[in-house]
Amino acid sequence: MELTGEKFSKATLDRAQLRTQYFDDEGKMSTPFYWTAFPVLINELSNAGKLLRIHDLYPVSIETALSNYKILPEEEITPAAAFIRECLRLNSSDRPSAKELELHSWLKGAFCG
């Protein structure tokens, strides 16, 4: 959720016994007051928030995280983020299989055969 901005479905949240400890009534994570000191993050996170019990979390997009860590060339950040986002789908039935991920455009040429 921190990296992708994806949210749990209502059905998933309805089954979660401890949901109210981590999410508000709409299934959203509320924004902590100190984020107002980080206007760049606020723009990026307009639809996101924080987990109710984790106060030191500063969510950023996958693209921003990859850019900050400088582990990939700039031109690979967007396609790599798309691949990672597919791997991190919250609902397991929405995640591609390993075979499907092997065919992802970012991995093109990474495997022989």
Order of alpha helices (4+ residues) and beta strands (2+ residues): alpha-alpha-alpha-alpha-alpha-alpha
